[in-house]
Amino acid sequence: MKKSDLKILLVDDEPDIVEILSYNLGKEGYQIFSASNGKEALEKANSIEPHLIILDVMMPVMGGIETCEALRKENKYQETIILFLSARAEDYSHLAAFEVGADDYVNKPIKPKMLNSKVNALLRRFIKSESITALTFGELVINFEEYHVFLKDKKISLPRKEFELLKLLASKPDKVFKRESIMQSVWGSDVVVGDRTIDVHIRKLREKLGDSYFSTIKGVGYKFETNTV
């Protein structure tokens, strides 16, 4: 799938913000649509079926949290990426968004170039082929077929579970993975492990690859960070 095939729905009640975001993301080659509140967003989403929805939290008629919850209840929006972009920086606003199914949460204000970079990373999953065998992030190369990781051209040895955890997080850059989802994907439901297992494996990955690639979302889970790549 090409960039020009991808649709982004911007949902914000401030026209100036919508105009700026539309201009900058439009220059990236995406198809841009907009709505001024959650109710309008649901109607627009049903007609255009966007790949990414950028939501504000505080809006008239229907707010972002309620909108996200309504979207996630429908099967056709399970793979749609939902990114919150809001001036609400409190921890409880972040947690509320992730609880209803948000992929990521960014605080306003954000520089257009930084938002473009994040959006490009999030939409990469639609552009890349399913037969992809390796991912490159700056000086980090992850080879899925050979289970090899290279950092600055130096081979890094990772045990199987550390590699699978890295592969999961890097497969969808900037997406926040909940702890339960990580546990299910990497260890499976038949394996009983301690509550700190994920934390220990993340710590080991940070020791080997550096802190900048991994972000902890307090009370939610982890994500592979591309802002510093």
LUMMAR-467070 format. One line per 8 residues: number of its first residue (from 1); their letters; for each residue x negated, z, y negated of N, C-alpha, C. Coordinates in steps of 0.001 Angstrom, whole numbers, plus 500000, padded with zeros to 6 digits. Each point is the difference from the previous one (the first is absolute). Example, Ala and Ser with C-alpha at 12.3 -4.5 7.8 and 13.67 -1.06 7.14 Angstrom:
1) AS) 486810,507800,505690,500890,500000,498810,499100,500000,498800  500350,499280,498950,499180,500060,498810,500770,500730,498910;
END
This chain:
1) MKKSDLKI) 499163,500000,501197,500837,500000,498803,499123,500000,498746  500367,499189,499001,499230,499899,498768,500530,500966,498948  499155,500269,498996,500417,500881,498914,501270,499491,499327  500083,498699,499837,501147,499419,499299,501307,500172,500768  499910,500405,501281,501203,500234,500798,500478,501450,499899  499161,500861,499470,500304,501429,499971,500820,500377,498771  501004,500854,500222,500929,500392,498934,499840,501487,499666  499919,500273,498698,499894,501376,499514,501204,500305,499126;
9) LLVDDEPD) 500650,501132,500271,501132,500442,499197,499564,501206,499173  500029,499856,498671,499642,501078,499081,501271,500710,499549  500023,501322,500161,501203,500764,499659,499631,501097,499008  500380,499797,498741,499674,500954,498944,500972,499778,498849  500407,501078,499341,500965,499868,498906,499324,499797,498641  498668,499878,499991,499279,499728,498754,499586,498527,499969  500656,499194,499179,499733,498551,499956,498544,499657,499720  499334,500786,499152,498605,499706,499668,499113,500098,501233;
17) IVEILSYN) 500241,501021,500832,499209,500175,501211,500247,498847,500968  501255,499637,500165,500347,498891,500888,499347,498705,499531  499999,499781,498684,499405,498780,499443,498500,499949,500275  499315,501127,499789,498545,500044,500215,499661,499801,501471  500722,500712,500857,499737,499885,501432,500321,498597,500503  501088,499429,499536,500391,498653,500419,498926,498989,499618  499470,500133,498789,498983,499066,499524,498725,500099,500840  499522,501228,500200,498729,500185,500706,500096,499677,501488;
25) LGKEGYQI) 501067,500412,500653,500153,499693,501426,500346,498528,500205  500704,499432,499030,500320,498576,500078,498751,499141,499952  498991,500445,499227,498734,499266,499923,499256,500003,501339  500319,500984,500847,499375,500067,501326,500589,498958,500948  501150,499424,499617,500601,498961,500829,501247,500418,500753  500435,501247,499814,501183,500489,500709,501289,499574,499297  501101,499972,500754,501319,499795,499416,500503,501359,499512  500388,500091,498726,500375,501277,499401,501491,500032,499657;
33) FSASNGKE) 500656,501092,500392,501403,500236,499677,500096,501414,499419  501082,500293,499301,500107,501314,499371,501422,500535,500031  500089,501323,499862,501288,500698,499915,499783,501225,499125  501056,500453,499325,499857,501106,499044,500445,501342,500552  500562,500006,501215,500381,501270,500626,500135,499791,501509  500175,501097,500725,500045,499922,501451,501156,499183,500554  501165,500128,499404,501159,499263,500489,499774,498497,499882  499477,499599,498854,499700,498588,499789,498897,499540,500954;
41) ALEKANSI) 499064,500896,500283,498895,499672,500901,500497,499729,501411  500948,500800,500479,500545,499803,501340,500691,498646,500097  500752,499637,498970,500685,498711,499992,498988,498853,499968  498955,500144,499171,498988,498962,499879,499210,499867,501307  499687,501138,500614,499233,499987,501249,500763,499274,501103  501295,500181,500053,500810,499335,501025,499975,498492,499862  499812,499522,498788,500032,498547,499790,498622,499356,500132  498931,500742,499619,498675,499365,500020,499119,500474,501149;
49) EPHLIILD) 500314,501169,500608,499209,500593,501084,498518,500081,499624  499661,500876,499067,498618,500097,499507,499036,500568,501041  498730,499650,499863,498968,500547,500873,499486,501327,499458  500057,500165,498671,499550,501222,499341,500991,500382,498914  500325,501292,499946,500877,500521,498948,499230,501086,499253  499899,499853,498673,499355,501012,499164,501099,500762,499270  500091,501297,500265,501114,500824,499526,499559,501063,499002  500787,500189,498957,499854,501165,499135,500835,501125,500623;
57) VMMPVMGG) 499707,501240,499638,500776,501125,500538,501248,500244,499165  499808,500176,498703,501109,500339,499113,500616,498743,499406  501236,499694,500432,500731,498844,499488,501478,500335,499923  500734,499344,499105,501449,500222,499925,500713,499397,501205  501230,500419,500211,500881,499508,501064,499525,500462,501381  498804,499592,500402,499426,500424,501284,498486,500086,499862  499451,501168,500310,498566,500213,499868,499206,499414,501149  498677,500076,499874,499123,499389,500984,500044,500645,501374;
65) IETCEALR) 500070,501332,500062,500017,500690,501287,501238,499607,500798  501137,500015,499355,501256,499614,500659,499965,498537,500437  499405,499164,499167,499896,498571,500316,499125,499772,501224  498850,500657,500033,499084,499867,501131,500666,500478,501289  500696,501109,499921,500685,500531,501181,501043,499019,500518  500741,499380,499086,501022,499026,500387,499369,498771,500648  498884,499550,499468,499310,498837,500558,499501,500268,501415  499402,501155,500208,499416,500315,501295,501048,500215,501096;
73) KENKYQET) 501239,500190,499624,501059,500152,500987,500396,498669,500635  499580,498893,499362,500323,498675,500513,498804,499419,500747  500247,499472,501170,498921,499478,500853,499182,498906,499323  500635,499169,499203,499282,498858,499429,498970,500411,498947  500050,501271,499581,499033,500469,499010,498957,500943,500600  499927,500069,501308,499035,500903,500626,498563,499572,499745  499758,498686,499890,498650,499499,499762,499736,499701,498523  501012,500155,499166,499821,499792,498567,499114,501104,499433;
81) IILFLSAR) 499023,499637,499193,499108,500986,499394,500675,500572,498754  500048,501319,499911,500612,500661,498845,498941,500848,499295  499713,499627,498766,499001,500686,499190,500689,500646,498802  499819,501301,499843,500529,500683,498821,498974,499952,498882  500457,499647,498801,499169,499988,498802,500762,500800,498951  499570,501236,499772,500803,500902,499187,499142,500938,499169  500566,500451,498886,499331,500992,499160,500150,501401,500579  500857,500154,500998,500176,501309,500640,498819,500269,500921;
89) AEDYSHLA) 499134,500911,499589,498759,500243,500731,500041,501270,500843  501126,500711,500010,500078,501257,500745,499892,499751,501500  499452,500980,500706,499855,499883,501451,501345,499785,500680  501046,500679,499510,501288,499885,500675,500605,498607,499854  499668,499299,498908,500483,498625,499840,499317,499083,501006  498698,500211,500182,499258,499221,500995,500553,500261,501395  500179,501271,500335,500482,500355,501332,501392,499443,500251  500864,500079,498992,501364,499478,500151,499985,498505,500293;
97) AFEVGADD) 499093,499269,499326,499894,498556,500208,499526,499683,501412  498975,500713,500462,499477,499740,501343,501007,500400,501079  500770,501026,499736,500992,500452,500976,501084,498954,500246  500318,499203,498980,501043,498980,500170,499424,498635,500374  498665,499939,500232,499447,498768,500532,499099,499190,499095  499513,500571,498900,499095,499256,499123,498675,499723,500702  499394,498860,499679,498677,499668,500528,498897,500568,499125  500249,500089,498701,498993,500530,499098,500678,500450,498711;
105) YVNKPIKP) 499267,500808,499224,500531,500548,498745,498874,499995,498984  500217,499331,498872,498985,499887,498956,500579,500549,498705  499188,500779,499288,500449,500575,498739,499771,499044,498834  500958,499957,499103,499834,499275,498739,499183,500888,499053  499243,499411,499076,499752,498559,499882,498920,499544,500976  500048,498744,500384,498981,499421,500863,499553,498682,499384  498712,499726,500035,499483,498759,499443,500492,498825,500838  500395,498907,499343,500522,498824,500722,499075,499511,501105;
113) KMLNSKVN) 498679,499962,499742,499065,499521,501016,500006,500913,501227  500112,501313,499764,500033,500944,501099,501279,499830,500820  501133,499794,499325,501252,499786,500716,499945,498701,500791  499458,498947,499392,499872,498729,500711,499173,500165,501267  498910,500755,499896,499137,500234,501157,500754,500733,501098  500770,500996,499610,500765,500771,500984,501076,499130,500652  500713,499219,499196,501046,499124,500527,499399,498964,500951  498867,499421,499625,499338,499027,500873,499647,500623,501345;
121) ALLRRFIK) 499517,501236,499965,499633,500689,501235,501228,500281,500860  501079,500442,499371,501218,500305,500744,500615,498752,500627  499945,498887,499286,500620,498761,500493,499100,499223,500945  498781,500476,500172,499061,499310,500876,500525,499886,501429  500812,500958,500398,500522,499986,501382,500891,498788,500258  500634,499459,498953,500852,498827,500168,499193,498706,499961  498866,500046,499312,499194,498794,499824,499085,499762,501180  499450,501055,500559,499028,499858,501082,500669,499573,501298;
129) SESITALT) 499271,499273,500773,500488,499554,501310,500067,501163,500965  500949,499954,500938,500107,501038,501009,498802,499995,500945  499259,498888,500042,498859,499888,500898,498704,500459,499338  500109,500690,498860,498821,500467,499290,499146,500867,500908  498705,499777,499997,499100,500745,500876,499093,500949,499235  499955,499883,498655,499142,500884,499219,500538,500121,498578  499677,501117,499365,500364,500229,498610,498742,500371,499235  499919,499532,498753,498860,500314,499156,500484,500631,498710;
137) FGELVINF) 499422,501141,499675,500312,500707,498761,498671,500314,499309  499600,499135,499068,498716,500203,499348,498871,499956,501016  499285,501100,500128,498858,500071,500916,500390,500522,501384  501290,500208,500210,500489,500490,501295,500650,498867,500786  499559,499801,501238,500560,498976,500883,500486,500671,501276  501262,499727,500359,500587,500573,501204,500351,498867,500951  499326,499933,501137,500226,498967,500998,500891,500567,501101  501244,499509,500073,500966,500540,500951,499693,499627,501443;
145) EEYHVFLK) 499524,498772,500216,499769,499529,501358,498824,500708,500666  498937,500219,499253,498788,500574,500571,499873,501503,499753  500979,500564,499288,499973,501429,499678,498704,500372,499274  499595,499144,499046,498795,500243,499220,500371,500265,498548  499277,500891,499366,500168,500269,498572,498634,499894,499338  499940,499236,498900,498746,499856,499268,500211,500456,498562  499074,500799,499496,500016,500443,498615,498647,499688,499388  500011,499154,498963,498761,499539,499376,499069,499379,501043;
153) DKKISLPR) 500614,499198,500899,499276,499285,501065,499412,500923,501065  500340,501264,499952,499533,500949,501010,501142,500315,500960  499738,499883,501295,501026,500261,500990,500292,501500,500092  501293,500346,499928,500436,501387,500082,500709,500214,501329  499530,500946,500781,500617,500281,501300,501178,500953,499821  501165,499593,500508,501201,500830,499927,500580,500190,501399  500352,501224,500367,500727,500212,501251,501341,499266,499954  500591,499786,501148,501217,499187,500112,501109,500464,499051;
161) KEFELLKL) 500312,501284,499982,501111,500489,499187,499706,499884,498508  498754,500207,499600,499647,499823,498592,500177,498541,499594  499594,499086,500885,500151,498577,499696,501476,499630,499907  500812,500495,500932,501427,499676,499986,500685,500559,498753  499565,501177,499560,500554,500578,498778,499609,499156,498790  498735,499600,499930,499539,499128,498917,500739,498673,500014  500158,499418,501169,500686,498717,500131,501447,500110,499516  500668,501087,500362,501394,500193,499584,500102,500066,498485;
169) LASKPDKV) 499195,500848,499379,500080,500175,498548,499601,498736,499258  498927,499332,500472,499503,498803,499313,500898,498784,500209  500850,500030,501038,500881,498860,500269,501025,499802,498892  500313,501089,499289,500938,499926,498878,499412,500787,498834  499036,499412,499303,499319,500702,498910,500970,500527,498948  499736,501207,499524,500778,500668,498958,501384,500449,500460  500335,499780,501268,501244,500538,500535,499745,501436,500448  500913,500887,499656,499887,501392,500430,500604,500144,501392;
177) FKRESIMQ) 499185,500428,500947,500462,500241,501364,500305,501488,500172  501214,500288,500417,500365,501395,500252,499270,500508,501236  499774,501300,500034,499249,500605,501097,500657,499707,501347  501341,500058,500048,500700,499761,501265,499774,498571,500484  499998,499052,499044,499784,498601,500348,498581,499777,500519  499031,500636,499360,498608,499887,500446,499848,500563,501404  500574,501166,500227,499896,500644,501308,500592,499119,501097  501159,499420,499709,500679,499155,500980,499202,498727,500280;
185) SVWGSDVV) 499474,499376,498948,499296,498729,500150,498639,500141,500668  499280,501066,499684,498631,500157,500489,499927,500797,501299  500803,501064,500095,499921,500865,501177,501178,499851,500967  501137,499511,499499,501155,499807,500869,500770,501289,500223  501218,499849,500478,500873,501159,500179,499690,500802,501253  499237,499408,500916,499717,500688,501268,498764,500892,499926  499290,499948,498893,498772,500778,499863,500256,501184,499074  499652,501185,500459,500175,501200,499206,498680,500329,499313;
193) VGDRTIDV) 499999,499968,498677,498797,500315,499229,500355,501009,498918  498998,500658,499453,500236,501008,498979,500411,499407,498670  500562,500846,499135,500479,499554,498695,498873,499484,499111  498785,500485,500228,498882,499627,499147,499229,498784,500507  500476,499391,501078,499262,498881,500599,499788,498859,499012  501042,499607,499298,499878,498900,499034,499020,500373,498904  500104,501223,499489,499111,500442,498924,498538,499934,500426  499713,500420,501236,498629,499983,500506,499477,498570,500081;
201) HIRKLREK) 500821,499087,500491,499574,498603,500140,499803,499345,498632  500858,500327,499041,499828,499482,498646,498699,500532,499398  499720,501282,500222,498765,500585,499478,498773,499290,500570  500048,499688,501288,498873,499307,500634,499834,498579,499450  501122,499324,499744,499932,498657,499415,499415,500060,498593  500381,501015,499245,499451,500155,498649,498495,500255,500042  499570,500777,500967,498571,500292,500129,499206,498730,500302  500589,499088,500773,499288,498799,500418,500155,498828,499037;
209) LGDSYFST) 501174,499905,499354,500285,498833,499161,500092,500331,498511  500097,501273,499669,500124,500407,498598,501409,500433,499650  500122,500835,498977,501297,500550,499598,500919,498974,499351  499417,498973,499363,500792,499126,499143,501033,499154,500742  499819,499815,501305,500927,499147,500748,501275,500721,500443  500006,501329,499932,501127,500749,500557,500577,500970,498970  501318,499962,499855,500686,500909,499091,500964,500881,500777  500011,501262,499643,500943,500945,500597,501207,500124,499093;
217) IKGVGYKF) 501187,499772,500547,501240,500190,499244,500578,501337,500456  499851,501004,499172,500334,501371,500362,501428,500124,500530  500111,500569,501182,501306,500219,500599,500612,498781,500655  499297,498861,499971,500554,498763,500554,499078,499399,501066  498801,499570,499596,499111,499352,500952,498781,499421,499336  499586,498798,500426,498776,499385,499493,500218,498519,499741  499073,499435,499181,500017,498559,499784,498575,499494,499824  499815,498708,500309,498728,499325,499796,499991,499487,498571;
225) ETNTV) 499044,500424,499223,499957,499754,498571,499187,498756,499663  500574,499104,499193,499280,498795,499597,499660,499989,498516  500421,501008,499246,499766,500010,498557,498519,499982,499643  499157,500551,500893,498580,500071,499693,499210,498886,500661  500698,499112,500759,499306,498914,500716,499691,498876,499042;
END
